[in-house]
Amino acid sequence: MPLYPETEPYGHGLLDVGDGNHVYWETCGNPDGKPALVLHGGPGSGCTPGHRRYFDPAVYRIVLLDQRGCGRSVPHASAPGTDMSVNTTRHLLSDLELLRRHLGIERWLVWGASWGSVLGLRYAQTHPGVVSELVLTGVATGSNAEVALLTHGLGRCFPDAFARFLAELPEDADRTGNLAAAYSRLLESPDPEVRARAARAWTDWETAIVPAPPRSVPRYEDPAFRMAFARTVTHYFGNDHFLGPDNDEGVVLRDAPLLAGIPGTLVQGGLDFGNLLGIVWRLERAWPDSELVIVDRAGHHAGAPGVVDVLVAATDRYGARG
């Protein structure tokens, strides 16, 4: 089942969410259709026109936003003066509620990829009455165990790339500790050259650990995107995803029973390295209203063949429910 044709927004704006931040949003499809919220990955990736195409534009009122600090939202995290202390999970959850009320939406389907799945799950756990369904791919829960896998554990699989990743750290840095926090400190350096090297090294590592095509991310070649992305990801990874100090095994996974009554579809690539921890299977078992679909030969990418088909089939099915 292919993606739907490209569609253009019929509405957009910058929503004042406080703390000096204005979040970009747009609406596409049918103004009277079933509301659906798209949560992009990263944190810090921003939404793209391709995200609109997972929904039938005749059926859905599709809402996209660029989360704080990225895309068309301002201020942008690529600017060294941007205050990252007001970019946390709590702030993003508040932004979603402000946007929902601003658009006059009572309930909406929530679609999320990668970090977007973490944010979508936490949003549904804390605001269950406003989430009609969840469609999630590249599923993650934001636990410290997942961060440790991505920053330490996969070093055994990609030793050459891992050596280059570690080489960017200062000589006195603890290479057995929180590498994301160490990189976050580099990305807050007053020296622009230090910041630029750290952003490149971080995105090079993220590219190296992709187990299946696509093996490159063209947006990483944009210095502004690269800086904002690396700065935001390390900010979250280095601070327990702002889910609290008991996040080693995962607050989101612990609170999965709070999702009871919300139908959900989990679409996971069989080659997604996040599977090494078994998180998505544990989530499905703890959330009885969910279904899990594993797509063989696909990795951590919503646009992979097979993954697209399942995601579109899910939104079609939920769209038919009204």
N, C-alpha and C positions, 0 to 999 in steps of 0.2 A: 504494500500500500504506500504510494508515494506521498511526498509532502504536498500540501496545497499550494496553488499558485501564489506568487508574491502579491502582497496587498499593502496599501499605503495607509497611514493613520488618518483618521478623520478628526482627531483631537489630540492635543499635546499641551504640555505646560511645564512650569517649574513650581513645585510645591514647597512653600516655606515650612520646614519641619523643625525649625529652631536651631539654636547653637550656631547661627550664621550659615546653616546649610540649606540649599535649595535642591530638591530631588527632581530630576527629569522624569516625566511620565508620558505615555502615549496610549491611545485607544484605537483599535482597529476592528474591522469586521462589522457585525450587525449591532447598531446602538441599542437595539431592543433584545439582543440575544442573551444567552446564558453567560454570565460573567466568568472570566478565567484570568487568573493572575500568573504571570511568568516570573520566576525567580532565577536569575542567571547565576553562574558559578563564580569561582575565584577563591575567596572573596576578591572583588575588584575587577572582574572581567567585563561587566557592562552587558546590556542587552544588544541584540543584533536583529536586522530584518529577518534573518532566517528563523528566529524564535516564533515569529508570527505564523509560520507555515505549518506548525503542528496542529492547527485548529481549522475547522471548517468555518470560513468567514461569514457564511450565511447563517450559521447556527450560534456562533460565539461572539460575545463582546470581549475582545482580547485586550488585556491591560498589561503593558510592559513598563518597567522602570529601571533606571540606572541607580543602583544602591549608592549610598553616600561615598563620595570621593572618587567616583569613576564615571566613565562615559561622558554624558552631557550634564551630569550633576555638578554643582559647584559648592564650595571650592574643590578643586581636583587634587587628589593625593600626590600627583607628580610635583606639585609646588611644595618646596621645603617648609614653607610657613603654615601649611594646612595642619590644623590641630587634630591629631588622630585620637586623642582621648575621648572625643565625642563621636567616635565611629566604633561602636560595639554592637553585639547582638541585641542587647536591650534597646539601643537606639533604633536599629533597623526594624525590630518588631513594632516599635511605636510608630515608625514611619509608615509601615504597611497599614496600620489602623487609621492613621491620619488620611492616607490616600483613599482607603475604602470609603470613609465617611465623606471625603471631598467629592468623590464620584457618585455618591448616593447609592452605593451597592450594599445590599443586605448580606448576601452570602456569595462566595465564589469558589470555583474549583481552583486549586493551587497546583501549578506545574513547576517542578524544580529539577535542576541538573547539578550534580556534584555538590558544591557548597550550597547551591539553591535547594538541594534536598534536605540539608541540615536545617537551613532557615525555615523551609516549609514545614518540616516535622515539628520544630519548636514552636512555630506560629500556631499550628493546629493543636498542639498540646496546651498552649496558653490561651488560645482563643477558639475553642472547638465549635462554638456556636455559629461562627461565620465561615467555616470551611465545609463545603459540600462534598468534595472529593479531593484526593491527592493523586497526582501522576508524577512519579519520581524516577530519575535515571542517574547512572553513575553514583549510586546511593552511598552516602556517607552519613555519619552521625556526629562528627566533630570531636570524637574522644581523643584523649592524649595518646592512647595506644595507636590510633590511626596516624597521628602526627609522627610518632616515633617510627612507625613503619616507613613512612614516606621520606623521612629525613635521615634515618639510621639504618633500618632494616634492609632497605633495598640497596644499600651500599654493597652488600655481599653479591647482589645480582649484577651490579654495574660498577665494578671496582675502579676502572679507569676514570669514569665520569665522577665517581664519588671522591676520588683523590683530587680532582680538579675543583670540586665543590668545597672540599675542606681547605684547599690551598689558599682560598681567598680570605680566610679568617686570620686575624692577628695571631702571632706566634704564641701569645699567652692565653689564647682562648681555650676553653674546655671543649675538646672535640668529642667528649663522651656525654656532654650535657645537652641543653636545649639549643639545638642549632638554629632553629627558627628565631629564637630570641636573640641569638648572637648576630644573625643577619639583620634582624630588625634594628639593632644598635648601629650597625654599619650604615643602614639606610637612613638613619637619623643624623649621620655625621655632618658637621658643618662644611666638610670638604666635598665639593661636587664630584670630584674624580673618584673618591671613595664610594660615594653613593652610586655613581654610574657603574663602576666595576661590580659592586655588590648586586645591583639589579640584573646585570647581564649574567653573572654567575648563578643567581637563583633561577632565572628562566632557562638557562642552559641545562641545569639539573632537572627541572620539570620536564623539559623536552626529552632528556636522555632516558627517563624512566617510563616513557610511553611504550607499552608492550605491543601495540598494534597500530596500523595506520589510522589517522594521519600522524606522521612522525615529526611534523613541523607545525609551528604556530606563526603564521605571517605577522600577526599583530605584535609579536615579541620584537619585531624589527623596528617598531615605532618607539623611539626613546621615551616619549611621554607615557604611552600605554605601559611599557615595560617597567618604568619607575613606579607608577601608581599601582600596578598589579603586584609587583614584588613587595612594595611597602605595605600594602593592605594585607596580603596573604601572611607575611611574617608577623605583622601586628596581631592578627587573630591566632595563628598557629602558636606564637610565642606566649600567648596569654590565655591558654585553656579555652580558646574560642569564646571567652567571656561567658562561659557556662558555669563557672564556679570552681572552687578548689577540689571538689570531689569528682572531677571529670576524667579520672584515669581510665575507667572502664566505660564511661559515657553516661552523662545525664540524660541525653535524648533517648538512648536505648533503655535506660532504667525506667523512664516515664512513658514507654510505649503503650502500656495499658490505658493511658489517658486518651489514646486514639480510638478507643472502642466506639463503634457506631459510625465512624467515617470510612467509607469505602476507599480503597487505595490500590494502585497498580505500581509495582516495583519492577523496573526493567534494568537488567544488569548484564553487562558484557561478560562472557565467560573468561576473558583474558584481563579483566580489570584487576590490578594488583590489590585493590582494597579487599578483594575476596579472600585473601590469605588469612584474614582475621575472622572470617565467617560472620561478619556484622550483618549482612543483608539477610542471611538465613535466620539469625537470632531475632532480627527485627520482625520478620514475617511470622515467626512462631509466637512472638509476644503481642502481635497485632492481628487478631482473628479476622478482621474485615479486609485484610490485604491479600493480594495475589502476587506471586513472584514469578517473573518470566526471565529465564537465563538465555541469552543469545550467544551461541557458540561463535568463536573466532572474532568477537567484537571486544574492544577494550573500553576505556573510560571516555566514551565520546558519544554524545546524543545523536550525531549525524551518521553513525556507522550503519552500513547495510544491515538490515534485520532489526536493529534497534529502532530505526525510524518507523518501520512497519508496525511494530508493536505499540509504540507511542501514539501514532496516529489512530490506530484501531481503538486504543483506550479512550482518547478524547472523543472519537466518534461515538463510542458506546455510552459514555457519560453524557455526551451532548443529546443523545436520543432520550435520555431520562428526563431532560428538562431541568 
